[in-house]
Amino acid sequence: MPTHPQEPDRAASDPGARVPEGAGPPPRGDLPHPGPPRPEAANGEPGPDAAGPVPAEDDYTTAIQELEDRWRRALADLDNLRKRHARELERERAVERSRTAAAFLPVLDNLELALTHAGADPGAIVEGIRAVRDQAVNVLELLGYPRHAETGVAFDPARHEVVGVVQDPDAPPGTVVEVLRPGYGDGERQLRPAAVTVAKRE
């Protein structure tokens, strides 16, 4: 039999040739192989490569502007609160000064009355001044500053200020012998301590 040279495969050499239906593409050695699967966490959650979209820079700018606005409003509210408290404190001080001054007005009235009658009866002025003094002491006590002018009591550094030490055989050592200037008030409300002389310790 005569032999004919085999013709080359027209379908393989002609890219435009039609491929029968149902037949897959011919295997090719230059096709890329699929890579390994993307890594996932051990618990099945997506790995870091599967994170959502990164917020835009405008979102950060908006958040920063909102925080700055809240910060400025807080500073303004704090400044207004400080000013309001300062006004209230000054108002309370004015009310307290007025109340204290009004409490001493009767003392001044009695002093003027005593001076008016001093010419008619000079001997009565001593009793008048003593009465005015007692009235002033009472006013201070009502304001929370009692008078301390006791003798014969033990020396208390919180209430007494020593201005002298004397030898007195009739007084126990360390006791107040004489009060040179009365003290007023106690503890944190002390106006001043009493200036006293104390019996010398043996």
C-alpha positions in Angstrom: 0.0 0.0 0.0 1.3 3.4 -0.8 2.0 5.5 2.3 1.0 9.1 2.5 2.8 11.6 4.7 0.8 12.4 7.8 -0.7 15.8 7.8 -0.1 18.0 10.8 -2.9 18.4 13.3 -4.7 21.4 12.0 -6.6 22.0 15.2 -3.3 22.2 17.2 -1.6 24.5 14.6 -4.6 26.6 13.8 -5.7 28.7 16.7 -8.9 29.6 14.9 -10.0 26.0 14.4 -13.2 24.9 16.1 -13.0 22.5 19.0 -15.7 19.9 19.3 -18.3 20.5 22.0 -17.7 18.7 25.2 -14.0 18.6 24.7 -11.9 20.5 27.2 -8.9 22.6 26.2 -5.8 20.7 25.5 -3.4 20.4 28.3 -0.6 23.0 28.3 2.5 22.9 30.4 2.9 26.7 30.6 -0.4 27.4 32.5 0.2 28.8 36.1 -0.7 26.4 38.9 -3.0 27.7 41.6 -1.1 28.9 44.7 -1.6 27.6 48.3 -4.8 28.5 50.1 -4.7 31.8 52.0 -3.8 31.4 55.7 -6.6 31.4 58.2 -6.6 31.4 62.0 -6.7 28.1 63.8 -10.3 28.8 64.9 -11.6 29.3 61.4 -11.6 33.1 61.5 -10.1 35.0 58.6 -6.5 35.9 58.9 -5.0 39.3 58.9 -5.1 39.5 55.1 -8.9 39.3 55.3 -9.3 42.5 57.3 -11.9 45.0 56.3 -11.2 48.3 54.5 -9.1 50.8 56.3 -11.0 53.9 57.4 -10.5 56.9 55.2 -8.3 59.8 56.4 -11.4 62.0 56.4 -13.0 59.9 59.1 -9.9 60.4 61.4 -10.0 64.2 60.7 -13.7 64.3 61.6 -13.2 62.4 64.8 -10.3 64.6 65.9 -12.3 67.8 65.1 -15.2 66.5 67.2 -12.9 65.7 70.2 -11.3 69.1 70.0 -14.7 70.7 69.9 -15.9 68.8 73.0 -12.6 69.7 74.8 -13.1 73.4 74.1 -16.7 73.2 75.3 -15.6 71.5 78.5 -13.0 74.2 79.1 -15.6 76.9 78.6 -18.0 75.2 81.0 -15.2 74.9 83.6 -14.3 78.6 83.3 -18.0 79.6 83.6 -18.3 77.4 86.7 -15.2 79.0 88.3 -16.5 82.5 87.7 -19.9 81.7 89.1 -18.4 80.2 92.2 -16.2 83.3 92.6 -19.2 85.6 92.4 -21.2 83.5 94.9 -18.2 83.4 97.3 -17.9 87.2 97.1 -21.6 87.6 97.7 -21.4 85.4 100.8 -18.5 87.3 102.1 -20.4 90.6 101.7 -23.4 89.2 103.5 -21.2 87.9 106.4 -19.4 91.3 106.7 -22.8 93.1 106.8 -24.2 90.7 109.4 -21.1 91.1 111.6 -21.1 94.9 111.3 -24.8 95.0 112.1 -24.2 93.0 115.3 -21.7 95.6 116.6 -24.0 98.6 115.9 -25.7 98.3 119.4 -22.2 98.3 121.0 -21.4 101.6 119.3 -24.8 103.1 120.2 -24.2 102.3 123.9 -20.7 103.7 123.8 -22.1 107.0 122.4 -24.8 107.0 125.1 -22.2 106.5 127.8 -20.1 109.3 126.5 -23.2 111.6 126.4 -23.9 111.0 130.1 -20.2 111.1 131.2 -20.4 114.9 131.8 -23.5 114.7 134.1 -22.2 111.8 136.3 -18.5 111.0 135.8 -18.7 108.1 138.2 -21.3 106.3 136.1 -19.1 106.1 133.0 -17.1 103.2 134.5 -20.3 101.1 134.9 -21.4 102.2 131.4 -18.1 101.1 129.8 -18.1 97.8 131.6 -21.7 97.2 130.4 -20.6 98.0 126.8 -17.6 95.7 127.1 -19.8 92.8 128.2 -22.2 93.5 125.3 -19.3 93.3 122.8 -18.0 90.1 124.4 -21.5 88.6 124.0 -21.6 89.6 120.4 -18.3 87.8 119.7 -19.5 84.7 121.5 -22.7 84.7 119.4 -20.4 84.9 116.3 -18.6 81.8 117.5 -15.6 83.4 119.3 -15.9 82.9 123.1 -13.7 84.9 125.4 -10.9 83.2 127.4 -9.5 85.2 130.4 -9.5 82.6 133.2 -6.7 82.5 135.8 -5.7 79.5 137.9 -6.1 77.1 134.9 -3.4 74.9 133.5 -1.3 76.4 130.7 -2.6 75.2 127.3 -0.3 76.1 124.4 -3.3 75.9 122.0 -5.1 78.7 123.9 -2.4 80.6 125.7 0.6 82.6 124.7 3.3 82.9 127.5 4.6 86.5 127.8 6.2 86.0 131.2 7.1 83.5 134.0 6.7 84.4 137.6 7.5 82.9 140.9 4.2 82.4 142.8 4.2 80.1 145.9 0.4 80.2 146.0 0.0 78.9 142.4 0.8 75.4 141.2 3.7 75.3 138.7 2.5 75.7 135.1 -0.7 77.4 135.8 -1.9 80.8 134.5 -1.3 83.5 137.1 -2.5 86.6 135.2 -4.2 87.3 131.9 -2.7 90.4 130.2 -4.8 90.1 127.0 -7.9 87.9 126.7 -8.1 85.4 123.9 -11.1 84.7 121.7 -12.2 81.6 119.9 -11.2 77.9 120.0 -9.3 75.6 117.6 -9.6 76.5 114.0 -11.9 79.4 114.9 -9.5 81.1 117.2 -9.0 84.8 116.6 -6.0 85.0 118.9 -4.6 83.2 122.0 -4.7 84.7 125.5 -1.5 86.5 126.5 -0.7 85.2 130.0 2.0 84.9 132.7 2.6 81.4 134.1 3.8 80.2 137.5 7.4 79.0 137.3 8.0 75.3 137.4 10.4 74.1 140.2 
